[in-house]
Amino acid sequence: MPDAALDEGTDIVLPWPDEVDLPPVETLEPDPGFRFAEEGFDLPSVQDAGKEVRLSSELTLVFPPSDEEFPVRKEFTSRFEALSVVEGLEGVRDNIALLSTRARQDEALLDRLLRNYGYYDGQILRSLGGLQPGEDEAAAKASVRFDIAPGPLYRLGAIELGALDTAPDYEALRRSFEIQPGEPLLADRIVQESFDLDSALGESGYPFAAIGDPSLLIDHDRQEGDLTLPVTPGGKYRFGHVISSRTKFLSSHHLESIARFEPGDIYMRSDEMDLRRAILSTGLVSSVTITPRETQAPQGDTPGTVDLDVALEKAKLRNIAGGLGYSTGEGITARASWEHRNFFPPEGALRLRAVAGTREQLAGVTFRRNNVNGRDRILTLDAYASTTDRAAYQARTAAMLATYERISTLLFQKPFTWSIGAEIIATDERVPKVKGGKNPRTTYLIAALPLQAQIDTSDSLPDPTGGFRVGGRLSPEISTEHGHQLTYIRSQFDLSAYHQLGDTLVLAGRARVGTIIGAPIADIALSRRLYAGGGGSVRGFGYQQIGPRNGVGDPNGGRSLVEFSLEARLRTGMFDGALSVVPFLDAGAVSRSSTPGFLDMRYGAGLGVRYQTGFGPIRVDVATPINPEPGDGSVAVYVALGQAF
C-alpha cells in the first residue's frame, strides 16, 4: 500500500498548434511524361500527324500516319489490347490517381512490345484527357492517350549458336534455325526458331541436346542486336534397346515390339514420346518415365548408342463393374463383370461377365491380348452361353469366337483398320408366337469367317466434325440344320460423312446397306437375319422392330436392309459451350429379298442433346416414329456415350 495519496494537482500543458513550428510542405514533382488535357486542348505529340486507333472510351493509341513506318500496327494493337490494364478494367469507376497508375503500367507494356517487334528507340507520350478545371474527380470521365513514335527498326547483327558447329550435321541443323544476320530483330521469331532448332536436334539423333536462354546485345549506334543462343548438341546417337524396370510385368521385349523404331535407327525424340504414349495407352501403368542412357559413345562422325530405360508404376489391374437398366422394349437388365487386365502378362486380360434380365441371360469368359505382333493389334477369344427372348425370336445359344484385329484408339486414331475372325455357334431357336399355339424349335450349327475393314479420315474418333468413314463387312457362313447344310454370305457396307459449317454447326450423314445372298430366308436362322430399328439404327422404333412381320405381327427379319440418318449438331453457348442440340431424321427398310430396296421405308425423327466431356459426348436422344405400324410405340429414348455415328 502507498504511504501517501496520489498527488492530484499535477497539470499537463500542451502548446497551441499556432505556437508549433511545422516543417514546410514539400512540393511534389509532376509525373514525367504525363499531363492533363483540358477539353479542346490540342495534345502535343511525338509525331506531327498520327493515325488514331480508339480502343475504348478510355483508351486511344496514336501511330505514325504511314503504315510503312510501322507495318505491324494491327498485330501490335491487337496484342496490346489483350494485355492492357486500362482496357481490361474499362468501365471500372476509378479516381484519376488509379487511372494514372494503370496508364504507367500500359506505357511500360507498350515499350516492351515495341522492343519485341524490334523498335528499340521508340518514344511514347502518355496523356490524360477529359478532366475539366475544378471538376470533381469522382464525377470525371477521364481517358488515356498514347502517342507512339516507333523509331527505326533494328536488325540482327552477329548470331552465335554456342557449340552447334561441333555437331556432325551442323549445316542441316543450322538451316532449321531460319534467322540470318540483317533480318529484322523480332523477339517472337527468335523464340520460335529456338523451338525449331530444339525440335531438329531431338529429331536428328541428339537426345542430350540443351539450349539455353537467348540473350541480345543491343548496339544503338549500329541499330543492331547481336544474338547469343547457347546450344550444346551433346553428341549424336542411335537407338539401342528398350529396358523395362518390371520385366515380369511388361517385358523389355514386349516394349520393343510396340515401339515404332528398331535398334540401330537414328534417335528421334518423337519416337521416344510415342513409345511413352503407347505404354500409357495399355491402361496397365499409372506413370511412365523414359530416360536415354549412353551405352556407346560417338566416335567422330559415327553416332553412339543409347538405351531407353523405362521406369513403370503399376496401375490398378482388377476391376468389378455392374449396371442396372430398364427400357419398355427390353425390360429390366442387370450386368456385372470382373476383369484382370494383366492376368497373362504381358497385356493378357481375363474377363468374366454375366447378364440377368427379363429378355436376356448370359454368362461368358473373354481372353484378350493387346499389341500382338504389332501396335494396336488385338487377339480376342470369347466363349459364352445365353438365352434371348425377343419379339422376333427366342434363342438358346452357345458360341466360341476368335478375332484378330487392328483398331483405332483415342490416343492413336488410324486411317485404316481391319479385323479377321472365326465363329462357331450352336443356337436353338423358335418363333415366340405362331398361329395354332405350336412353337417348334430349330437347332442350327453355324460356322462363320467374318472379315471387316474401314477407312477413316475423320478428325476425331468420339466426336468427328470433318472427314468421312467408309467400311465393309463380309462374312461367309455355313449353316447346318437337321442334316440340311447351306452356305451363304452376309455383307454390310457403311458410309458416314461430317462437314462443319462455321464454328457451331456440324452436319453429319450416314448410310448403310446390308444383304444376305446364297440361301432362302426360311433356311436362315432367325438370329442371323437382318433387322432395323433402335438407337444405333432408326431411332423412334423399337429394337429390331422394322421389317417383315409374321402372322401375329412380330418382326422376323429379312435378307437385305437400307438405313439413312441425317443430323445437325448445333453447339450452344450453354455450360461453356459443352451443350449441343441435335435434331435428326432417320430412315430404314428391311426386305425378304436379297436385293436392297426402298419399299416400305420407315421414318423416325427427334431431338437430342450432347454434353461434351473429356472422353467424348454423352448422348440423349428422344425420337418418335413418323409412319409407325400397329404395335410401335409413340416415343423412344436412347442414352449412350459418343455420337450416334
C-alpha positions in Angstrom: 0.0 0.0 0.0 1.3 3.5 -0.8 2.3 5.7 2.1 0.6 8.7 0.8 -2.3 9.5 -1.6 -1.6 10.3 -5.2 -0.9 14.0 -6.0 -4.0 15.2 -7.9 -2.7 18.6 -8.5 -0.3 18.0 -11.4 -1.4 19.6 -14.7 -0.3 18.6 -18.2 0.1 21.6 -20.5 0.3 21.2 -24.4 1.3 24.1 -26.7 -1.3 25.5 -29.0 -0.7 24.5 -32.7 -0.1 28.1 -33.7 2.9 28.1 -31.4 4.5 24.9 -33.1 6.9 25.3 -35.9 6.0 22.7 -38.6 8.4 21.8 -41.5 7.4 23.3 -44.9 5.3 21.0 -47.2 7.5 19.6 -49.9 6.2 20.3 -53.4 5.7 17.1 -55.4 7.1 17.0 -58.9 4.7 16.1 -61.7 4.9 12.6 -63.2 7.4 12.9 -66.1 5.8 12.5 -69.5 2.3 12.7 -68.1 0.0 15.7 -68.5 -3.7 16.6 -68.1 -5.5 18.0 -71.1 -8.5 20.3 -71.0 -11.3 19.8 -73.4 -10.4 21.3 -76.8 -6.8 21.4 -75.9 -4.5 20.1 -78.7 -2.3 17.4 -77.1 1.4 17.7 -78.1 2.5 14.6 -80.0 5.8 12.9 -80.7 4.7 13.0 -84.3 3.3 15.7 -86.5 0.1 13.9 -87.5 -0.9 10.4 -86.4 -3.4 7.7 -87.1 -5.7 7.3 -84.2 -6.9 3.9 -83.0 -9.6 4.2 -80.4 -9.8 1.0 -78.4 -12.5 2.2 -76.0 -13.9 5.4 -74.5 -10.9 5.4 -72.0 -8.0 4.4 -74.3 -6.6 5.7 -77.6 -3.4 4.9 -79.4 -1.9 7.2 -82.0 0.6 5.7 -84.6 2.6 7.2 -87.4 0.3 8.2 -90.4 2.1 5.9 -92.9 1.8 2.1 -92.5 5.4 1.8 -93.9 6.7 3.5 -90.8 5.1 0.8 -88.6 3.9 -2.1 -90.7 2.9 -4.3 -87.7 0.4 -1.8 -86.4 -2.6 -4.1 -86.5 -0.9 -7.0 -84.8 0.8 -4.7 -82.3 -2.6 -3.1 -81.4 -4.4 -6.5 -81.0 -1.6 -7.7 -78.8 -1.6 -4.6 -76.6 -5.4 -4.6 -76.3 -5.4 -8.2 -75.0 -2.8 -7.3 -72.3 -3.7 -3.7 -71.5 -4.5 -2.9 -67.8 -6.6 0.2 -68.7 -8.5 -1.8 -71.4 -9.0 -4.8 -69.2 -10.6 -2.7 -66.4 -12.7 -0.5 -68.7 -15.9 0.7 -67.0 -14.5 0.3 -63.5 -15.0 3.5 -61.6 -11.6 4.8 -60.5 -10.2 8.1 -59.4 -7.6 9.9 -61.5 -4.7 8.6 -59.4 -5.6 5.0 -60.1 -6.1 5.6 -63.8 -2.7 7.3 -63.9 -1.1 4.3 -62.3 -2.6 1.9 -64.8 -1.6 4.2 -67.6 2.0 4.0 -66.4 1.7 0.2 -66.5 0.4 0.3 -70.0 3.2 2.6 -71.1 5.7 0.1 -69.8 3.8 -2.6 -71.7 3.9 -0.5 -74.9 7.7 -0.1 -74.5 8.2 -3.9 -74.1 6.0 -4.6 -77.2 8.0 -2.1 -79.3 11.2 -3.9 -78.3 9.5 -7.2 -79.0 9.0 -6.1 -82.6 12.5 -4.7 -83.0 11.9 -1.0 -82.2 14.5 -0.1 -79.5 14.4 3.7 -80.0 10.7 4.2 -79.7 9.1 7.2 -77.9 5.8 7.1 -76.1 3.9 10.2 -74.9 1.3 9.4 -72.2 -1.6 11.9 -71.8 -4.7 12.0 -69.6 -7.7 13.9 -71.1 -11.3 14.7 -70.3 -10.8 16.3 -66.9 -12.1 19.9 -66.6 -10.6 22.6 -64.4 -12.2 22.4 -60.9 -14.2 19.3 -61.8 -14.7 16.7 -59.1 -12.5 13.7 -59.9 -15.3 11.3 -58.7 -17.6 12.6 -61.5 -14.9 13.0 -64.1 -14.8 10.7 -67.2 -11.1 10.7 -68.0 -9.3 8.9 -70.9 -5.8 7.9 -71.6 -4.0 8.6 -74.9 -0.6 7.2 -76.0 1.2 8.8 -78.9 3.7 6.3 -80.3 6.7 7.0 -82.4 8.4 3.6 -83.0 11.6 4.9 -84.5 13.9 2.8 -86.7 13.5 -1.0 -87.0 16.6 -2.7 -85.5 18.1 -5.7 -87.3 20.1 -8.7 -86.3 23.9 -8.4 -86.2 26.1 -11.3 -85.3 24.5 -14.7 -84.4 26.3 -17.0 -82.1 24.9 -20.5 -81.6 27.2 -21.9 -79.0 28.7 -25.3 -79.8 26.2 -26.2 -82.6 29.1 -26.1 -85.1 30.6 -29.2 -83.4 27.6 -31.4 -84.5 28.3 -33.8 -87.4 25.3 -32.5 -89.4 25.8 -28.8 -88.5 24.7 -27.5 -91.9 21.2 -29.2 -91.7 20.7 -28.1 -88.1 21.7 -24.5 -88.9 19.2 -24.4 -91.7 16.5 -25.3 -89.1 17.3 -22.1 -87.3 15.9 -19.8 -90.1 17.3 -16.5 -88.9 20.2 -14.7 -90.6 22.1 -11.5 -89.9 20.4 -8.5 -91.4 16.9 -9.7 -90.7 14.5 -7.7 -88.5 15.1 -8.2 -84.8 11.9 -9.9 -83.8 11.8 -11.5 -80.3 8.9 -13.9 -81.1 10.8 -15.1 -84.2 13.9 -15.8 -82.0 11.8 -17.8 -79.6 10.1 -19.8 -82.4 13.3 -20.6 -84.2 14.8 -21.7 -80.9 12.0 -24.2 -80.6 12.5 -25.3 -84.2 16.2 -25.9 -83.6 15.5 -27.8 -80.4 13.0 -30.0 -82.4 15.5 -30.5 -85.2 18.1 -31.6 -82.6 15.6 -34.0 -81.0 14.6 -35.5 -84.4 18.2 -35.8 -85.7 19.8 -38.0 -83.1 20.7 -35.7 -80.2 19.0 -37.0 -77.0 21.2 -34.9 -74.7 21.0 -31.6 -76.6 20.4 -28.5 -74.5 19.5 -24.9 -75.5 19.8 -22.1 -73.0 18.0 -18.7 -72.9 18.8 -16.4 -75.8 20.5 -13.0 -75.0 20.7 -9.8 -77.1 23.4 -7.2 -77.1 21.8 -4.0 -78.5 24.1 -1.5 -80.3 22.2 1.7 -80.7 24.9 3.2 -83.0 24.6 0.3 -85.5 20.8 -0.1 -84.8 21.5 -3.8 -84.5 21.3 -6.6 -81.9 23.9 -9.4 -81.6 22.2 -12.7 -80.6 23.8 -15.3 -78.5 22.0 -18.7 -78.1 23.9 -21.2 -76.0 23.5 -24.6 -77.8 25.1 -27.8 -76.6 24.4 -30.7 -79.0 25.7 -33.4 -76.7 26.6 -35.9 -79.4 24.6 -37.9 -82.0 23.2 -41.3 -81.2 21.2 -44.3 -82.5 18.6 -46.3 -80.6 19.8 -49.3 -78.7 17.4 -51.4 -76.6 14.4 -50.7 -74.5 14.9 -51.7 -70.9 11.9 -52.3 -68.7 12.1 -51.8 -65.0 9.4 -54.5 -64.5 10.3 -57.4 -66.8 7.8 -59.8 -65.4 5.0 -57.2 -65.8 5.8 -55.7 -69.2 9.0 -57.2 -70.6 11.7 -55.3 -72.4 10.9 -57.5 -75.5 7.3 -56.5 -75.4 8.0 -52.8 -75.1 10.4 -53.1 -78.1 7.6 -54.7 -80.0 5.2 -51.8 -79.6 7.9 -49.1 -80.3 7.9 -47.5 -83.8 11.7 -47.8 -84.1 14.2 -50.6 -84.3 17.6 -50.9 -82.6 20.1 -49.1 -84.9 17.7 -46.4 -86.1 18.7 -42.7 -85.5 17.3 -41.5 -82.2 14.2 -39.4 -82.6 12.5 -37.6 -79.7 9.1 -38.1 -81.2 9.6 -41.9 -81.3 10.5 -41.8 -77.6 7.4 -39.8 -76.8 5.3 -42.1 -79.0 6.6 -45.1 -77.0 5.6 -43.4 -73.8 2.0 -42.8 -75.1 1.8 -46.4 -76.3 2.8 -47.7 -72.8 0.2 -45.4 -71.1 -2.5 -46.5 -73.6 -2.2 -50.1 -72.4 -4.0 -49.0 -69.2 -1.7 -51.1 -67.1 0.5 -48.4 -65.8 -0.1 -45.2 -63.8 3.1 -43.4 -64.8 6.0 -43.9 -67.2 9.4 -42.3 -67.2 11.8 -42.9 -70.1 15.5 -41.9 -69.7 18.0 -42.2 -72.6 21.3 -43.8 -71.3 24.5 -43.8 -73.3 25.9 -47.3 -73.9 28.3 -46.4 -76.6 29.9 -43.0 -77.1 30.0 -41.3 -80.5 33.3 -41.8 -82.5 34.0 -38.9 -84.8 31.0 -38.8 -87.3 29.8 -42.2 -86.2 26.8 -41.9 -83.9 26.8 -43.6 -80.4 24.1 -45.7 -78.9 21.5 -45.0 -76.3 19.3 -47.5 -74.5 15.9 -46.3 -73.2 15.4 -47.1 -69.5 11.7 -47.3 -68.9 10.5 -46.9 -65.3 7.0 -48.2 -64.8 4.5 -47.7 -62.0 1.6 -50.3 -62.0 -2.0 -49.1 -62.2 -4.9 -51.0 -60.5 -5.3 -54.1 -62.7 -8.5 -55.6 -61.3 -11.9 -54.1 -61.5 -15.5 -55.1 -60.9 -18.3 -53.3 -62.9 -22.0 -53.5 -62.9 -25.1 -51.8 -64.2 -28.8 -51.9 -64.0 -31.1 -50.7 -66.7 -34.7 -50.6 -67.9 -36.5 -49.9 -71.2 -40.0 -50.6 -72.4 -38.8 -52.9 -75.1 -36.1 -54.8 -73.2 -37.4 -54.8 -69.6 -35.0 -54.9 -66.7 -31.4 -55.8 -67.4 -28.6 -56.2 -64.8 -25.0 -56.6 -65.9 -21.9 -57.5 -63.9 -18.2 -58.2 -64.8 -14.9 -58.9 -63.3 -11.6 -58.2 -65.1 -7.9 -58.6 -64.5 -6.2 -56.6 -67.3 -2.8 -58.4 -67.0 -3.7 -61.9 -65.9 -1.5 -63.4 -68.6 1.5 -61.0 -68.9 2.2 -59.1 -71.0 -1.2 -57.4 -71.7 -3.3 -60.6 -71.4 -6.6 -59.7 -69.9 -9.2 -62.1 -68.5 -12.8 -61.0 -68.2 -15.8 -62.8 -66.7 -19.2 -61.3 -67.4 -22.9 -62.0 -66.7 -26.2 -60.6 -67.8 -29.5 -61.2 -66.0 -32.7 -59.6 -67.4 -36.2 -60.2 -68.4 -35.2 -60.6 -72.0 -31.7 -61.9 -71.8 -29.5 -64.0 -69.6 -25.8 -64.6 -70.4 -22.6 -65.9 -68.9 -19.3 -65.5 -70.7 -15.5 -65.5 -70.4 -13.1 -63.5 -72.6 -9.4 -63.6 -73.1 -7.8 -60.5 -74.8 -4.2 -59.8 -75.5 -3.2 -56.3 -76.8 -0.3 -55.4 -79.0 0.1 -58.9 -80.5 2.8 -58.8 -83.3 2.5 -55.1 -83.6 1.0 -51.9 -82.2 -2.8 -51.9 -81.5 -3.2 -55.4 -82.9 -5.5 -57.4 -80.6 -6.3 -61.1 -80.3 -9.6 -61.9 -78.6 -11.0 -65.3 -77.6 -14.5 -65.3 -76.3 -17.0 -68.0 -75.2 -20.5 -67.5 -73.9 -23.8 -69.1 -73.4 -27.1 -67.1 -73.5 -30.8 -67.2 -73.7 -32.6 -64.5 -75.5 -36.3 -63.6 -75.7 -37.1 -61.0 -78.3 -40.1 -60.1 -80.3 -38.5 -61.7 -83.4 -37.2 -64.9 -81.8 -36.3 -66.9 -78.7 -32.9 -68.5 -78.7 -30.6 -70.6 -76.5 -27.1 -70.1 -77.8 -23.6 -71.3 -77.1 -20.7 -69.7 -79.1 -16.9 -69.5 -79.4 -15.4 -66.5 -81.2 -11.9 -65.6 -82.2 -10.8 -62.2 -83.6 -7.5 -60.7 -84.6 -7.8 -57.0 -85.4 -6.0 -53.7 -85.9 -8.1 -51.0 -84.2 -8.1 -47.3 -83.6 -7.8 -45.9 -80.0 -8.5 -42.5 -78.6 -4.7 -41.9 -78.5 -3.9 -43.4 -81.9 -6.7 -42.9 -84.4 -5.8 -44.8 -87.6 -6.8 -44.1 -91.2 -7.2 -47.9 -91.9 -8.4 -50.7 -89.6 -9.2 -54.3 -90.2 -10.5 -57.4 -88.5 -10.3 -61.2 -89.2 -12.4 -63.6 -87.2 -13.8 -67.0 -86.8 -17.1 -68.0 -85.1 -18.6 -71.4 -84.1 -22.2 -71.1 -82.9 -24.8 -73.6 -81.7 -28.3 -72.0 -81.4 -31.7 -73.5 -80.7 -34.4 -71.0 -81.8 -38.1 -70.6 -82.3 -40.6 -68.0 -83.1 -42.2 -66.7 -79.9 -45.8 -66.7 -81.1 -47.4 -68.6 -84.0 -50.9 -69.3 -85.0 -52.2 -72.6 -83.7 -50.2 -72.4 -80.5 -47.2 -74.6 -81.5 -43.7 -73.2 -81.1 -41.4 -75.7 -82.8 -37.7 -75.3 -82.1 -34.9 -75.5 -84.7 -31.3 -76.1 -83.9 -28.6 -74.6 -86.1 -24.8 -75.2 -86.1 -23.1 -72.2 -87.8 -19.5 -71.6 -88.7 -18.5 -68.1 -90.0 -15.4 -66.3 -91.1 -16.2 -62.5 -90.6 -13.8 -60.1 -92.3 -14.0 -56.3 -91.8 -12.2 -53.2 -93.0 -12.6 -49.4 -92.6 -11.1 -46.3 -94.0 -11.4 -43.3 -91.6 -10.4 -39.7 -92.5 -12.5 -38.1 -89.7 -10.8 -35.7 -87.4 -12.0 -37.3 -84.1 -13.0 -40.8 -83.1 -15.7 -40.0 -80.5 -16.9 -36.6 -81.9 -16.0 -36.1 -85.6 -16.5 -32.7 -87.2 -15.0 -33.3 -90.6 -13.9 -36.1 -93.0 -15.6 -39.4 -93.7 -15.6 -43.1 -92.8 -16.3 -46.0 -95.2 -16.3 -49.6 -94.1 -17.4 -53.0 -95.1 -18.1 -56.4 -93.5 -18.1 -59.7 -95.3 -19.0 -63.0 -93.5 -19.1 -66.3 -95.4 -21.2 -68.7 -93.3 -22.0 -72.4 -93.3 -25.2 -73.4 -91.5 -26.4 -76.9 -90.7 -30.0 -77.7 -89.6 -31.3 -81.2 -89.2 -28.7 -82.6 -91.6 -29.5 -79.8 -94.2 -26.4 -77.7 -95.0 -26.3 -74.4 -96.8 -23.8 -71.7 -97.5 -24.5 -68.0 -97.7 -22.7 -64.7 -97.4 -23.7 -61.9 -95.0 -22.4 -58.5 -96.1 -22.8 -54.9 -94.9 -21.5 -51.6 -96.3 -21.4 -48.4 -94.1 -20.6 -44.8 -95.0 -20.7 -41.7 -92.8 -19.6 -38.1 -93.6 -19.1 -35.0 -91.5 -19.0 -31.3 -92.5 -18.5 -28.3 -90.3 -20.3 -25.0 -91.1 -18.9 -22.1 -89.1 -17.9 -22.6 -85.5 -21.0 -24.1 -84.1 -22.7 -26.4 -86.6 -21.7 -29.8 -87.9 -23.8 -31.7 -90.5 -23.5 -35.5 -90.2 -24.9 -38.1 -92.5 -24.9 -41.9 -92.5 -25.9 -44.7 -95.0 -25.9 -48.5 -94.5 -26.7 -51.3 -97.0 -26.8 -54.9 -96.0 -27.6 -58.2 -97.8 -27.6 -62.0 -97.4 -27.1 -63.9 -100.6 -27.0 -67.7 -101.3 -29.9 -69.0 -99.2 -33.7 -68.6 -98.9 -34.8 -66.7 -95.9 -36.7 -69.7 -94.4 -33.4 -71.6 -94.1 -31.5 -68.8 -92.3 -31.6 -68.8 -88.5 -33.7 -66.0 -87.1 -30.7 -64.6 -85.1 -28.6 -64.4 -88.4 -31.2 -62.4 -90.4 -31.1 -58.6 -90.8 -33.1 -56.2 -88.7 -33.5 -52.5 -88.3 -34.7 -50.2 -85.6 -33.3 -48.9 -82.3 -30.7 -46.4 -81.0 -27.9 -47.5 -83.5 -30.3 -47.8 -86.4 -33.6 -46.0 -87.0 -34.5 -44.1 -83.8 -38.1 -43.8 -82.8 -38.7 -47.5 -83.4 -38.0 -50.4 -81.0 -35.0 -52.6 -81.3 -35.3 -54.9 -84.4 -38.9 -53.7 -84.9 -38.6 -52.6 -88.6 -39.1 -55.2 -91.4 -41.3 -58.0 -92.4 -43.6 -59.4 -89.8 -45.1 -62.9 -89.2 -48.7 -63.8 -89.0 -49.1 -62.5 -85.4 -47.4 -59.1 -86.2 -43.9 -59.8 -84.8 -40.8 -59.0 -86.8 -39.0 -61.9 -88.3 -36.1 -60.3 -90.2 -35.1 -60.1 -93.8 -32.2 -60.7 -96.3 -31.5 -57.0 -97.0 -31.7 -53.6 -95.4 -31.1 -50.0 -96.1 -30.7 -47.2 -93.5 -30.1 -43.5 -93.7 -29.5 -40.8 -91.0 -29.0 -37.1 -91.0 -28.1 -34.9 -88.0 -27.5 -31.2 -87.4 -25.2 -30.9 -84.4 -25.5 -27.4 -83.1 -23.2 -26.3 -80.3 -24.8 -23.8 -77.9 -23.1 -21.4 -75.6 -24.6 -23.1 -72.5 -22.2 -24.7 -70.0 -19.2 -23.0 -71.6 -20.2 -24.5 -75.0 -20.3 -28.1 -73.7 -24.0 -28.5 -74.5 -25.3 -29.2 -78.1 -28.7 -29.7 -79.5 -29.1 -32.2 -82.4 -32.3 -32.5 -84.5 -32.2 -35.7 -86.6 -34.0 -37.7 -89.2 -33.6 -41.5 -89.7 -35.0 -43.9 -92.3 -34.7 -47.6 -92.9 -36.3 -50.6 -94.6 -35.8 -54.4 -94.4 -36.8 -56.8 -97.2 -37.1 -60.5 -97.6 -35.4 -60.2 -100.9 -31.6 -60.2 -101.0 -31.7 -57.1 -103.2 -31.8 -53.9 -101.1 -34.8 -51.7 -101.9 -36.6 -48.6 -100.7 -40.1 -50.0 -100.4 -41.9 -49.8 -97.1 -39.4 -47.3 -95.7 -39.9 -46.3 -92.1 -39.0 -42.8 -90.8 -38.2 -41.6 -87.4 -37.4 -38.1 -86.2 -36.4 -36.5 -83.0 -34.2 -34.1 -81.0 -31.2 -35.0 -78.9 -28.7 -33.2 -76.6 -25.0 -33.8 -76.3 -22.9 -32.9 -73.3 -19.2 -32.7 -74.1 -16.9 -34.4 -71.6 -13.2 -35.1 -71.6 -13.7 -38.6 -73.0 -16.5 -37.9 -75.5 -20.1 -36.6 -75.6 -22.8 -38.0 -73.5 -25.8 -38.6 -75.9 -29.5 -38.4 -75.0 -32.0 -38.8 -78.0 -35.7 -38.6 -77.9 -37.4 -39.8 -81.1 -40.8 -40.7 -82.5 -41.8 -42.8 -85.5 -43.3 -40.7 -88.3 -45.1 -43.7 -90.0 -45.4 -46.3 -87.3 -47.0 -49.7 -87.8 -49.5 -51.3 -85.3 -47.8 -52.1 -82.1 -45.0 -49.5 -82.4 -44.6 -47.1 -79.5 -45.0 -43.3 -79.9 -41.8 -42.2 -78.2 -38.4 -43.8 -77.6 -35.5 -42.6 -75.5 -31.8 -43.5 -76.0 -28.9 -42.8 -73.8 -25.3 -43.6 -74.7 -21.7 -42.3 -74.8 -20.4 -40.9 -78.1 -22.2 -39.7 -81.2 -24.8 -41.9 -82.8 -22.4 -42.4 -85.7 
